[in-house]
Amino acid sequence: MAEEQKKDKKAAGGSKLLIIVIALLVLVLAAVGGLAAYVFANMQKGDAAHAEQVDEKAVKKKDGPPIFQKLDTFVVNLAGGSGAMLQVEMQAELSDEDAKKRFTDYMPKVRSALILLLSSKTSEELATPDGKVKLKAQVKKIINEAMDAGSEEPVDSVLFTSFIIQEQ
């Protein structure tokens, strides 16, 4: 009979342990589920806020036809000692009217930076279509830097309206 009582106590102790383990497992699953719901809800809020910011920028930039600003004609001697000259006319596509005013305010600094850039090129670099595309990207970058734009880029693109290389 003593053996039966020991078996009953072991069985009762084992079932209590099983109940405790199941209860802890349920609590852990509930905590993980709650955490997942919290993270998912915050991701939705963050995505919505980001979408609103992007929409505001898109509305600000797309309120009508593009804004272009013509730059004065540039005539520079090209690098390389060949005596080649470059004559180029450009227009900048600007993000909004504020950018246009800022562009004209910074024009002396922009012209200086562009003269340095253009005169550092060789006729061989600029003779290919790929060279002109690279130059457009560099001009855009230089203008935005000269305007102290930071992460905001008031110049969306640069267009060449005339591009003449004269070899001597």
N, C-alpha and C positions, 0 to 999 in steps of 0.2 A: 504494500500500500504506500509506503514511503516513496517507492520509485514512481508510482503514478502521480503523486503530488509534485515530485520534482519535474516530471514531464509536463504537467499542467502549468507549473510556474514558468518553465522554459517556453512553452507555447504562448502563454500570456505575455511574457517579456518580448518574444519575437514579434507578436502581432502589434504590440505597442511601438516597437522600433520601426516596424513597417509603416504604421500610421504616421509617425513623426517624419520619416523620410519622404513619404508622399506629400505631407503638408508643406515641408520645406521645398520640395520640387515645385509644387503649385505656386508658392510665394515667389520663387526665383523666376518662374515663367511669367507670372503677372508683372514682376518688376521689369523684365526684359521687354515685354509687350508694351508696357507704359512708356518706357524709354524710347522704343521704336516709334510709337505714336507721337511723342513729343518732338523727336527729331524730324519726322516726316512733316508735321504741322509747321515747324519753323522753316523747313526748306520751301514749302509752298509760299509762305509769307515773303521770304527772301527773293524767290523767283518772281513774284508779283511786283515787288518793289523795284527789282532790276528791270523788269519789262516796262514799268511806268517811266523810269529814267530814260530808257532807250527810246520809248515813244515820244517823250518830250523833246529829246535831241532831234529825232527824225522830223517832228513837226516844225521845230525851229529852223531846220535846214531846208525843208521841202515846201515852204510857204510861197512858192511861185517859181518863176524862171530862175535859172542860175545867174549868179552875180559874177561878172567878169571885170577885171581891171587890167588895162593895157599898161605895160611897162615901156619906158623909152627904149629906143633902139640901142643895142650894144654893139660896138665895134672894138675888137681886141686883137692884139697880136697873140698868136698861139705859141705854145711852148715847143721846144725842139730845135730851135735855131734855123728852121727852114724859111722863115720870113712869111709864113702863111698867116692869113688874117681871117677872122670870123666875124660875120655880121649876122646878128640874130634879133628877131622881134618875138616877144612872148606876151602871153596874157595869162593871168592867174585866175583860176576859178575859186571864189571865196565862199565861205560857209554862210555868211549873213552880212547885213548892212554894218554891224559893229566891226566885223572883220575888215570890211572895205575902208572904214575910217581909220582903223588901226594900221592897215596896210599903207595908206597915204602918209600917216604920221611917221612911220618907220622907213619911208622910201630912201632917204640918204644912206641909212645903215644897210638896207637891202641891196641897193645898187653897188655899194662898196664890196659887200660879200660876194655878189654875183660876178663882179669884175675879177676878183681874185680867183674865183672858181673857174670861170671861162678861160682866163689867160693861162691857167695851169694845164689845160688840155692840149693834146697834139692833134694835128689834122688826121692822123691815122686812127686815133681813138674815136673821132667824131664822124669819120667817113662811113661807117657802117650803121644800119638801122638799129642794131643792138646798142651801139655806142650812144646814139641819140636818145634811146629809151632810158639808158642808165643816166644820161645827163639830165633828163627831165626829172627823174627821181631825186637826183642830187640837188637840182635847183629848188624843187619843192622843199626838201629838207633844210637847205640853207636859208630860204625865205622864212620858214617857220621858226628857225633858230634865231635869225636876225630880229624877228618880231618878239623875241622872248616869250614864245607861246607855251613852253612847258609841254605838258601832255595834251593840251588842247591844240588842235591844228586848224588855224583859220584858213589856210590854203589847202583846198581839196585836191587840186591838180594844177599842172602847168601845161600850157599849149604853146607849141612853136607855130607862129604865123608866117615866119620867114626864116630861112636858114641857109646862109651862103658861106662857103669856105673858098677863099681865093689863095691859090698857090702862087709863089713867085719864082 
